[in-house]
Each structure stands twice: as structure tokens, then as C-alpha cells.
Amino acid sequence: MQSLREIGCGQSVSVVKVHGEGAVRRRIMDMGITKGTNIFVRKVAPLGDPIEVTVRGYELSLRKADAQMIEVDA
């Protein structure tokens, strides 16, 4: 398995698990990123932060630290 941070532009993945604890994990899940959700990586900034993704029909920007906590499977 790999984290969302390791996924390149133009790839679609499915969420396996959201790691982390407390408020940070809850915030990620409140954005619609839950187990089984499909995520399409639209853009990655030149230095890798932030990552722009499409989740449940809307665009979302994630920090590298948050993307690292999202375990995905291609």
C-alpha cells in the first residue's frame, strides 16, 4: 500500500484507510475522504505541497502531511 502523497498527477486511487488521531483524522474524514472513496489526483505543486485532488465531485487541496495519512490502493 502507499499514501496519497506518493501518487502522481492524473492517477485515480481508492482510499483504504485514514491514519492519524483525533481532530486531524476527523477533519480529513469530514472533507469526504473515507474508506472506499475514489480520489483523482489533478495537480501536484512544484515542491509537492499542496496536492489538488477531486473527491466526490469537488476539488480539494491537501497538505503533504495530510496526504501522507491517507492510505490508498490503485
Protein Blocks (a to p, Z undefined) as FASTA:
>chain_A
ZZfklpcehiacddfbdgdehjllmmmmmnopaghiacddfbdcfkopacdddeehiacd
ddfklmmmpccdZZ
